[in-house]
């Protein structure tokens, strides 16, 4: 028994109590988001009588608001610090989520969507910057890997819970989940302000004139990380909710229940494997680990091509989860090692914008190919581009400083 406990303890990275508390709060907030986000279009259409076309446009405004807010959030974080900026974003998200209860018209729904999108632009950057500040430098990769896992675990469990509540189909059920989600945002905001004394004091630049996005965008290593992350989001991460379910319920001929099981297995494998990946990846360069992720993503897409039943599809999503676990501790930690303290908010804003770009480009291409009946071509394209991304990770070493392209044990040396 003691040997088992020691083995489990050896998997837990020493990221500090403040970081664990921050991740726990993020898990709670993501649970709240999982209660509502997967069902927004259903709510607007069925409960509020808004047409599907209009509802789709309304939801796209969430992404638009997030893209606009991200660079502004970077400046805000660098000026007032990540804690206060993050808390402000949480309050904005709480108000926006609760506003959906009042969204009886498209105009009211648009207000809620814009508030929620702007909140996402701030909180995404806020969490990235705050994690980089509170965790020991040599454990940044572990913190970002666990942050990605808590996001997926929280939203996944929240979506399952909401499915049971919303199955009653009443407006009251929708109101309940929106208010619970809104409350989770506000609880996070209050907790963040209470945690501020545990966070290293924010240092603003004084006497420097080279502060701004011009300096940030001149960093070739950051731009390389931006391009790599855009690729991974476009051909891998965003496609789990586009290419995979469309292929599974279409050409593969399985039910939506099988898709649900595949997502559950994906979440479980990610949660169970993340600590092991963090532990076993010590001694490897971050670009190498990201390249491995590309190989695993490509393998998962290729496994889906011959699938005519649920088993192979579920297995493919398990392999995909291993790729996610390999990728999560790499690029976000790398760019935070590149950033000066007084530019960290802007660095994270530029980097996180890549995920938004990937989520715009990837689904658009997938929809075009699927609409033309080219499902096999789509999967082959995704797999091939994942291999290109894997090779690009290794090529990026030419512009990434060795000091930023290292893992926990190398950082401690």
C-alpha positions as CSV (number, residue, x, y, z in Angstrom):
1,X,0.0,0.0,0.0
2,X,2.8,2.4,0.9
3,X,4.5,1.7,-2.3
4,X,1.4,2.5,-4.2
5,X,0.9,5.7,-2.4
6,X,4.5,6.7,-3.1
7,X,4.0,5.9,-6.8
8,X,0.9,8.1,-6.9
9,X,2.7,10.9,-5.0
10,X,5.6,10.7,-7.4
11,X,3.2,11.5,-10.3
12,X,1.9,14.7,-8.6
13,X,4.1,17.7,-9.7
14,X,5.2,20.2,-7.0
15,X,3.3,23.2,-8.4
16,X,2.4,24.7,-5.0
17,X,-0.8,25.2,-3.0
18,X,-1.8,28.4,-4.7
19,X,-1.7,26.8,-8.2
20,X,-3.7,23.7,-7.0
21,X,-6.3,26.1,-5.6
22,X,-6.4,28.1,-8.8
23,X,-6.9,24.9,-10.8
24,X,-9.6,23.7,-8.5
25,X,-11.5,27.0,-8.9
26,X,-11.0,26.7,-12.7
27,X,-12.5,23.2,-12.6
28,X,-15.6,24.6,-10.8
29,X,-15.9,27.4,-13.3
30,X,-15.5,25.0,-16.3
31,X,-18.2,22.8,-14.8
32,X,-20.5,25.8,-14.9
33,X,-19.6,26.5,-18.5
34,X,-20.2,22.9,-19.4
35,X,-23.8,23.3,-18.0
36,X,-24.6,25.9,-20.6
37,X,-22.3,26.2,-23.7
38,X,-23.2,22.9,-25.4
39,X,-26.9,23.8,-25.2
40,X,-26.9,27.5,-26.1
41,X,-28.2,26.9,-29.6
42,X,-30.9,24.5,-28.3
43,X,-31.9,27.1,-25.7
44,X,-32.1,30.0,-28.1
45,X,-34.1,27.9,-30.7
46,X,-36.4,25.8,-28.6
47,X,-36.9,27.9,-25.5
48,X,-36.8,31.3,-27.0
49,X,-38.1,30.6,-30.5
50,X,-35.2,32.1,-32.3
51,X,-34.5,30.6,-35.8
52,X,-31.5,28.3,-36.1
53,X,-29.9,30.5,-38.7
54,X,-30.2,33.6,-36.4
55,X,-29.1,31.5,-33.4
56,X,-26.0,30.4,-35.3
57,X,-25.1,33.9,-36.1
58,X,-25.6,35.0,-32.5
59,X,-23.3,32.3,-31.2
60,X,-20.6,33.2,-33.8
61,X,-20.6,36.6,-32.2
62,X,-19.2,35.0,-29.1
63,X,-16.0,34.1,-31.0
64,X,-15.9,37.5,-32.6
65,X,-16.1,39.3,-29.3
66,X,-13.4,37.0,-27.9
67,X,-11.0,37.8,-30.8
68,X,-11.5,41.6,-30.3
69,X,-11.1,41.3,-26.5
70,X,-7.9,39.3,-26.5
71,X,-5.4,42.0,-27.5
72,X,-7.1,44.5,-25.2
73,X,-7.0,41.9,-22.4
74,X,-3.2,41.6,-22.9
75,X,-2.8,45.3,-22.4
76,X,-5.1,45.3,-19.4
77,X,-3.2,42.4,-17.7
78,X,0.1,44.1,-18.2
79,X,-1.3,47.3,-16.7
80,X,-3.3,46.2,-13.6
81,X,-2.0,42.6,-13.2
82,X,-3.4,39.2,-14.0
83,X,-5.5,38.8,-10.8
84,X,-7.6,41.9,-11.2
85,X,-8.0,41.5,-14.9
86,X,-9.0,37.9,-14.5
87,X,-11.5,38.7,-11.9
88,X,-13.0,41.4,-14.1
89,X,-13.4,38.9,-16.9
90,X,-15.1,36.5,-14.5
91,X,-17.6,39.2,-13.5
92,X,-18.3,40.0,-17.1
93,X,-18.9,36.3,-17.8
94,X,-21.2,35.9,-14.9
95,X,-23.3,38.9,-16.1
96,X,-23.3,37.6,-19.7
97,X,-24.4,34.1,-18.7
98,X,-27.1,35.3,-16.4
99,X,-28.3,37.7,-19.2
100,X,-29.3,34.7,-21.3
101,X,-32.2,34.2,-18.9
102,X,-33.6,37.5,-20.2
103,X,-32.8,36.8,-23.8
104,X,-36.3,36.7,-25.2
105,X,-35.3,38.5,-28.4
106,X,-32.3,38.3,-30.7
107,X,-31.1,41.7,-29.5
108,X,-31.1,40.7,-25.9
109,X,-29.3,37.4,-26.8
110,X,-26.7,39.4,-28.8
111,X,-25.9,41.4,-25.6
112,X,-25.4,38.1,-23.7
113,X,-23.2,36.6,-26.4
114,X,-21.0,39.7,-26.7
115,X,-20.5,39.8,-22.9
116,X,-19.7,36.1,-22.8
117,X,-17.3,36.4,-25.7
118,X,-15.4,39.4,-24.2
119,X,-15.2,37.5,-20.9
120,X,-13.6,34.6,-22.6
121,X,-11.0,36.8,-24.2
122,X,-10.0,38.2,-20.9
123,X,-10.2,35.0,-18.7
124,X,-8.3,32.9,-21.2
125,X,-5.4,35.3,-21.0
126,X,-5.8,35.9,-17.3
127,X,-5.6,32.2,-16.5
128,X,-2.5,31.7,-18.7
129,X,-0.7,34.7,-17.3
130,X,-1.6,33.9,-13.7
131,X,-0.5,30.3,-13.9
132,X,2.9,31.4,-15.3
133,X,3.3,33.8,-12.4
134,X,2.2,31.6,-9.4
135,X,3.9,28.4,-10.4
136,X,7.7,27.7,-10.1
137,X,9.3,28.3,-13.4
138,X,10.4,24.6,-13.8
139,X,6.8,23.5,-13.3
140,X,5.1,25.7,-15.8
141,X,4.6,22.8,-18.3
142,X,2.9,20.7,-15.6
143,X,0.6,23.6,-14.6
144,X,-0.5,24.3,-18.2
145,X,-1.0,20.6,-18.8
146,X,-3.2,20.3,-15.7
147,X,-5.0,23.5,-16.6
148,X,-6.0,22.0,-20.0
149,X,-7.2,18.8,-18.2
150,X,-9.3,20.7,-15.7
151,X,-11.0,22.6,-18.5
152,X,-11.9,19.4,-20.4
153,X,-12.9,17.5,-17.2
154,X,-15.0,20.4,-15.9
155,X,-16.9,21.1,-19.1
156,X,-17.4,17.4,-19.8
157,X,-18.9,16.7,-16.4
158,X,-21.0,19.9,-16.6
159,X,-22.4,18.9,-20.0
160,X,-23.4,15.5,-18.7
161,X,-25.1,17.0,-15.6
162,X,-26.9,19.6,-17.7
163,X,-28.2,16.9,-20.1
164,X,-30.1,15.4,-17.2
165,X,-31.5,18.8,-16.0
166,X,-32.4,20.1,-19.4
167,X,-34.0,16.8,-20.4
168,X,-37.1,18.1,-18.6
169,X,-37.4,20.6,-21.4
170,X,-38.8,23.5,-19.3
171,X,-37.7,27.1,-19.3
172,X,-37.1,26.7,-15.5
173,X,-34.5,24.0,-16.2
174,X,-32.6,26.3,-18.6
175,X,-32.9,29.2,-16.1
176,X,-31.4,27.0,-13.4
177,X,-28.3,26.0,-15.4
178,X,-27.7,29.6,-16.5
179,X,-27.9,30.9,-13.0
180,X,-25.6,28.2,-11.6
181,X,-23.1,28.9,-14.4
182,X,-23.3,32.7,-13.7
183,X,-22.7,32.0,-10.0
184,X,-19.7,29.9,-10.7
185,X,-18.1,32.9,-12.6
186,X,-18.8,35.2,-9.6
187,X,-17.5,32.7,-7.0
188,X,-14.3,32.5,-9.1
189,X,-14.0,36.3,-9.2
190,X,-14.3,36.7,-5.4
191,X,-11.9,33.8,-4.8
192,X,-9.3,35.4,-7.1
193,X,-9.4,38.7,-5.2
194,X,-9.0,36.8,-2.0
195,X,-6.0,35.0,-3.5
196,X,-4.3,38.2,-4.6
197,X,-2.1,38.4,-1.6
198,X,-0.6,35.0,-2.4
199,X,0.4,36.1,-5.9
200,X,3.7,37.9,-6.5
201,X,3.2,41.6,-6.8
202,X,2.6,42.8,-10.3
203,X,5.5,44.8,-11.7
204,X,4.7,47.4,-14.3
205,X,7.4,48.7,-16.6
206,X,8.9,52.0,-15.6
207,X,11.1,54.1,-17.8
208,X,10.7,51.8,-20.8
209,X,9.5,53.0,-24.2
210,X,9.7,49.6,-25.9
211,X,6.4,48.3,-24.4
212,X,3.7,47.2,-26.8
213,X,2.6,44.7,-29.4
214,X,5.3,45.9,-31.8
215,X,8.0,44.5,-29.5
216,X,6.0,41.3,-28.9
217,X,5.3,40.6,-32.6
218,X,9.0,41.0,-33.4
219,X,9.8,37.8,-31.3
220,X,10.2,35.1,-34.0
221,X,10.0,32.4,-31.4
222,X,6.5,33.6,-30.3
223,X,5.4,33.8,-33.9
224,X,6.6,30.2,-34.5
225,X,4.6,29.1,-31.4
226,X,1.6,31.0,-32.8
227,X,1.7,29.2,-36.1
228,X,2.2,25.8,-34.5
229,X,-0.7,26.3,-32.2
230,X,-2.9,27.6,-35.0
231,X,-2.1,24.4,-37.0
232,X,-2.9,22.1,-34.0
233,X,-6.2,23.8,-33.3
234,X,-7.2,23.9,-37.0
235,X,-6.5,20.3,-37.8
236,X,-6.8,18.6,-34.5
237,X,-8.3,20.2,-31.4
238,X,-11.2,22.0,-33.0
239,X,-12.1,19.0,-35.2
240,X,-13.1,16.8,-32.3
241,X,-16.5,18.6,-32.3
242,X,-16.7,19.0,-36.1
243,X,-15.0,16.3,-38.2
244,X,-15.3,13.5,-35.6
245,X,-19.0,13.6,-34.9
246,X,-19.9,14.3,-38.5
247,X,-17.8,11.3,-39.7
248,X,-19.0,9.0,-36.9
249,X,-22.7,9.6,-37.4
250,X,-22.3,9.8,-41.2
251,X,-20.0,7.5,-43.1
252,X,-19.1,5.4,-40.1
253,X,-22.8,4.8,-39.4
254,X,-22.8,4.9,-35.6
255,X,-25.3,6.5,-33.2
256,X,-25.0,9.7,-31.3
257,X,-24.8,7.5,-28.1
258,X,-21.5,6.1,-29.4
259,X,-20.2,9.6,-30.0
260,X,-21.1,10.4,-26.4
261,X,-19.2,7.4,-25.2
262,X,-16.2,8.4,-27.3
263,X,-16.1,11.8,-25.8
264,X,-16.4,10.4,-22.3
265,X,-13.5,8.0,-22.9
266,X,-11.5,10.8,-24.4
267,X,-12.0,13.0,-21.3
268,X,-11.2,10.0,-19.0
269,X,-8.0,9.1,-20.8
270,X,-6.9,12.7,-20.8
271,X,-7.5,13.1,-17.1
272,X,-5.8,9.8,-16.2
273,X,-2.8,10.2,-18.5
274,X,-1.9,13.9,-18.0
275,X,0.1,13.4,-14.8
276,X,1.9,10.4,-16.3
277,X,2.8,12.3,-19.4
278,X,4.1,15.2,-17.3
279,X,6.2,12.8,-15.3
280,X,7.5,10.7,-18.2
281,X,8.3,13.7,-20.4
282,X,11.1,14.9,-18.2
283,X,14.3,15.1,-20.2
284,X,12.5,15.8,-23.5
285,X,12.4,19.1,-25.3
286,X,9.0,20.8,-25.5
287,X,9.2,20.8,-29.3
288,X,9.8,17.1,-29.3
289,X,6.8,16.5,-27.1
290,X,4.6,18.7,-29.4
291,X,5.9,16.7,-32.4
292,X,4.8,13.5,-30.6
293,X,1.4,15.0,-30.2
294,X,1.2,15.6,-33.9
295,X,2.0,12.0,-34.6
296,X,-0.7,10.8,-32.2
297,X,-3.3,13.1,-33.7
298,X,-2.4,11.8,-37.2
299,X,-2.8,8.2,-36.0
300,X,-6.2,9.0,-34.5
301,X,-7.5,10.4,-37.7
302,X,-6.2,7.5,-39.8
303,X,-7.8,5.0,-37.4
304,X,-11.2,6.5,-38.1
305,X,-11.0,5.9,-41.8
306,X,-11.7,2.2,-41.8
307,X,-14.1,2.4,-38.8
308,X,-17.5,0.9,-39.3
309,X,-18.4,0.4,-35.7
310,X,-18.0,2.1,-32.4
311,X,-15.0,0.3,-30.9
312,X,-12.4,1.6,-33.3
313,X,-13.8,5.1,-33.1
314,X,-13.7,5.1,-29.3
315,X,-10.2,3.8,-29.4
316,X,-9.2,6.6,-31.9
317,X,-10.5,9.2,-29.5
318,X,-8.5,7.6,-26.7
319,X,-5.4,7.9,-28.8
320,X,-6.4,11.5,-29.5
321,X,-6.5,12.2,-25.8
322,X,-2.9,11.0,-25.5
323,X,-2.0,13.6,-28.1
324,X,-3.8,16.3,-26.1
325,X,-2.0,15.3,-23.0
326,X,1.4,15.5,-24.8
327,X,0.6,18.9,-26.3
328,X,-0.9,20.7,-23.3
329,X,2.4,21.2,-21.3
330,X,4.4,22.5,-24.2
331,X,3.6,25.6,-26.2
332,X,1.8,27.7,-23.5
333,X,4.7,27.1,-21.1
334,X,7.3,27.8,-23.8
335,X,5.9,31.3,-24.7
336,X,5.7,32.3,-21.0
337,X,9.4,31.4,-20.6
338,X,10.0,33.8,-23.6
339,X,8.1,36.7,-22.1
340,X,9.4,39.5,-19.9
341,X,7.3,40.0,-16.8
342,X,5.9,43.3,-18.0
343,X,4.9,41.9,-21.4
344,X,3.5,38.6,-20.3
345,X,-0.1,39.6,-20.8
346,X,0.5,40.6,-24.4
347,X,2.5,37.4,-25.1
348,X,-0.3,35.3,-23.8
349,X,-2.9,37.4,-25.8
350,X,-1.0,36.8,-29.1
351,X,-0.5,33.1,-28.4
352,X,-4.1,32.5,-27.3
353,X,-5.4,34.3,-30.4
354,X,-4.0,31.4,-32.4
355,X,-6.6,29.0,-30.9
356,X,-9.3,31.4,-32.1
357,X,-7.9,31.5,-35.6
358,X,-7.6,27.7,-35.7
359,X,-11.2,27.4,-34.5
360,X,-12.4,29.6,-37.3
361,X,-10.3,28.1,-40.2
362,X,-10.5,24.4,-39.2
363,X,-14.3,24.0,-39.0
364,X,-14.8,26.1,-42.2
365,X,-12.5,23.8,-44.2
366,X,-14.1,20.7,-42.6
367,X,-17.6,21.9,-43.4
368,X,-16.6,22.5,-47.0
369,X,-15.2,19.0,-47.5
370,X,-17.9,17.3,-45.6
371,X,-20.6,19.2,-47.6
372,X,-19.1,17.9,-50.8
373,X,-19.1,14.3,-49.5
374,X,-15.4,14.1,-49.2
375,X,-15.1,12.7,-45.7
376,X,-12.2,10.4,-46.4
377,X,-10.3,13.2,-48.0
378,X,-11.0,15.3,-44.9
379,X,-9.6,12.7,-42.6
380,X,-6.6,12.2,-44.8
381,X,-6.0,15.9,-45.0
382,X,-6.2,16.3,-41.2
383,X,-3.8,13.4,-40.7
384,X,-1.4,14.7,-43.3
385,X,-1.4,18.3,-41.9
386,X,-0.9,16.9,-38.4
387,X,2.3,15.2,-39.7
388,X,3.3,18.6,-41.2
389,X,2.7,20.2,-37.8
390,X,4.9,17.6,-36.2
391,X,7.8,18.2,-38.5
392,X,7.3,22.0,-38.1
393,X,7.7,21.6,-34.3
394,X,11.2,20.2,-34.9
395,X,12.0,22.9,-37.5
396,X,11.0,25.6,-35.1
397,X,14.0,24.9,-32.9
398,X,16.0,27.2,-35.2
399,X,14.2,30.2,-33.8
400,X,13.2,29.0,-30.3
401,X,15.9,29.7,-27.6
402,X,17.1,26.5,-26.0
403,X,16.3,27.9,-22.6
404,X,12.6,28.1,-23.4
405,X,12.6,24.7,-25.1
406,X,13.1,22.5,-22.1
407,X,11.2,20.4,-19.5
408,X,11.0,20.6,-15.7
409,X,14.1,18.6,-14.8
410,X,16.2,20.5,-17.4
411,X,15.0,23.8,-16.0
412,X,16.1,22.8,-12.5
413,X,19.6,21.9,-13.6
